[in-house]
């Protein structure tokens, strides 16, 4: 059972890391596209709403898709005094409680509350309010659901990992 759970956590972690690595490419696109927007606007006196909106889409993709990976590598800001100096079992207990009480309910609520919003957008194939904008607002809104699913999945992995740490035999201090 322990090996099965460890394999599940490993699979979730690999999936999350792969999505996170793919999402980081959005940062390169943001820099290149925003540079192009500036050059087009101030040098060539040409505007492109589609290009500007694509930067917004890439920005959303970067942060929403990489959030679970950031959680996995413990890159989110922690406001704690004791966690850094705590023993591994104490950290695991904090992680387990945090995942079960805060993270998983948040992810589930976000998914449930966002689903009708995204469904309405898909039903109308919602596009940009700008006449020459991107016609993919429904895809942009879908990223919210993907974020909730990814952060929830990584929360499950975090909870399982913490439970495995807590269920491991305690190491006896050496004399």
C-alpha positions as CSV (number, residue, x, y, z in Angstrom):
1,X,0.0,0.0,0.0
2,X,2.8,2.4,0.9
3,X,4.6,1.7,-2.4
4,X,1.4,2.3,-4.3
5,X,0.8,5.6,-2.6
6,X,4.4,6.6,-3.2
7,X,4.0,5.8,-6.9
8,X,0.8,7.9,-7.1
9,X,2.6,10.9,-5.5
10,X,5.5,10.4,-7.8
11,X,3.2,10.4,-10.8
12,X,1.3,13.5,-9.7
13,X,4.6,15.3,-9.0
14,X,6.0,14.4,-12.5
15,X,2.7,15.5,-14.2
16,X,2.7,18.8,-12.2
17,X,6.4,19.4,-13.0
18,X,5.8,18.8,-16.7
19,X,2.9,21.2,-16.8
20,X,4.9,23.8,-14.8
21,X,7.9,23.5,-17.2
22,X,5.6,23.9,-20.2
23,X,4.0,27.0,-18.5
24,X,7.3,28.6,-18.0
25,X,7.6,29.0,-21.8
26,X,4.8,31.6,-21.5
27,X,7.3,33.9,-19.8
28,X,9.5,33.9,-22.9
29,X,6.5,34.6,-25.1
30,X,5.4,37.4,-22.7
31,X,8.8,39.2,-23.1
32,X,9.0,38.8,-26.9
33,X,5.3,39.7,-27.5
34,X,5.4,42.7,-25.2
35,X,8.6,43.9,-26.8
36,X,6.9,43.5,-30.2
37,X,3.9,45.5,-28.9
38,X,6.2,48.4,-27.8
39,X,8.1,48.4,-31.1
40,X,5.0,48.3,-33.2
41,X,3.3,51.0,-31.2
42,X,6.1,53.5,-30.6
43,X,8.4,52.9,-33.6
44,X,6.0,51.8,-36.4
45,X,2.9,53.6,-35.0
46,X,0.9,50.4,-35.4
47,X,-1.3,48.8,-32.7
48,X,-2.3,45.2,-32.3
49,X,-5.1,44.4,-29.9
50,X,-4.6,40.7,-30.7
51,X,-1.0,40.8,-29.8
52,X,-1.7,42.7,-26.6
53,X,-4.4,40.3,-25.6
54,X,-2.1,37.3,-26.3
55,X,0.2,38.7,-23.7
56,X,-2.7,38.7,-21.2
57,X,-3.5,35.1,-22.2
58,X,0.2,34.0,-21.7
59,X,0.4,35.8,-18.4
60,X,-2.7,34.0,-17.2
61,X,-1.3,30.7,-18.5
62,X,2.0,31.3,-16.8
63,X,0.7,32.0,-13.3
64,X,-2.4,29.7,-13.3
65,X,-0.6,26.7,-14.8
66,X,2.6,27.0,-12.9
67,X,1.0,27.5,-9.5
68,X,0.7,23.8,-8.7
69,X,4.4,23.3,-9.6
70,X,5.3,26.2,-7.4
71,X,3.5,24.5,-4.6
72,X,5.3,21.2,-5.3
73,X,8.7,22.8,-5.0
74,X,7.6,24.9,-2.0
75,X,8.1,28.2,-3.9
76,X,5.0,29.9,-2.5
77,X,5.6,32.5,0.2
78,X,5.1,31.0,3.7
79,X,4.2,33.2,6.6
80,X,5.5,31.1,9.5
81,X,7.9,31.3,12.3
82,X,8.2,27.6,13.3
83,X,7.9,25.6,10.0
84,X,11.5,26.2,8.8
85,X,13.0,25.0,12.1
86,X,10.5,22.2,12.7
87,X,11.3,18.5,12.4
88,X,10.2,16.7,9.2
89,X,7.3,15.0,11.0
90,X,6.0,18.3,12.4
91,X,6.3,19.8,8.9
92,X,4.4,16.9,7.5
93,X,1.6,17.4,10.0
94,X,1.4,21.1,9.1
95,X,1.3,20.2,5.4
96,X,-1.3,17.5,5.9
97,X,-3.6,19.8,7.9
98,X,-3.0,22.7,5.5
99,X,-3.8,20.5,2.4
100,X,-6.9,18.9,3.9
101,X,-8.4,21.8,5.7
102,X,-7.5,24.7,3.4
103,X,-6.1,23.7,0.0
104,X,-8.4,20.9,-1.1
105,X,-11.6,22.7,0.0
106,X,-10.4,25.9,-1.8
107,X,-9.6,24.0,-5.0
108,X,-13.0,22.2,-4.9
109,X,-14.9,25.4,-4.2
110,X,-13.1,27.3,-6.9
111,X,-13.8,24.6,-9.4
112,X,-17.5,24.3,-8.4
113,X,-18.1,28.0,-8.4
114,X,-16.2,28.6,-11.6
115,X,-17.7,25.8,-13.7
116,X,-21.0,27.6,-14.5
117,X,-19.0,30.8,-15.5
118,X,-16.8,28.8,-17.8
119,X,-19.8,26.8,-19.2
120,X,-21.6,30.0,-20.1
121,X,-18.5,31.2,-21.9
122,X,-18.2,28.0,-23.9
123,X,-21.9,28.0,-24.8
124,X,-21.4,31.3,-26.6
125,X,-17.8,30.7,-27.6
126,X,-17.1,34.1,-25.9
127,X,-14.6,36.3,-27.6
128,X,-12.9,39.6,-26.9
129,X,-15.1,42.6,-26.4
130,X,-12.7,44.4,-28.7
131,X,-13.6,44.2,-32.4
132,X,-10.2,43.0,-33.4
133,X,-9.4,41.1,-30.2
134,X,-8.9,37.3,-29.8
135,X,-12.0,35.2,-30.1
136,X,-10.8,32.8,-27.3
137,X,-12.0,34.2,-24.0
138,X,-13.7,30.9,-23.3
139,X,-10.3,29.2,-23.4
140,X,-8.8,31.9,-21.1
141,X,-11.6,31.3,-18.6
142,X,-11.0,27.6,-18.8
143,X,-7.6,28.1,-17.4
144,X,-9.3,28.9,-14.0
145,X,-10.8,25.4,-14.0
146,X,-7.4,23.9,-15.0
147,X,-5.8,25.8,-12.2
148,X,-8.2,24.5,-9.6
149,X,-7.8,21.0,-10.9
150,X,-4.0,21.2,-10.9
151,X,-3.7,22.8,-7.5
152,X,-6.2,20.3,-6.1
153,X,-4.3,17.4,-7.6
154,X,-1.0,18.7,-6.1
155,X,-2.8,19.2,-2.8
156,X,-3.7,15.5,-2.9
157,X,-0.1,14.6,-3.6
158,X,1.0,16.9,-0.7
159,X,-1.4,15.3,1.7
160,X,-0.4,11.7,0.6
161,X,3.3,12.6,0.9
162,X,2.7,14.1,4.4
163,X,0.7,11.0,5.5
164,X,3.5,8.8,4.3
165,X,6.0,10.8,6.3
166,X,3.8,10.6,9.4
167,X,3.1,6.9,9.0
168,X,6.8,6.0,8.6
169,X,8.5,4.6,11.7
170,X,9.9,7.3,13.8
171,X,13.7,7.4,13.9
172,X,15.2,6.9,17.3
173,X,17.8,9.4,18.3
174,X,21.3,8.0,18.3
175,X,23.2,8.0,21.6
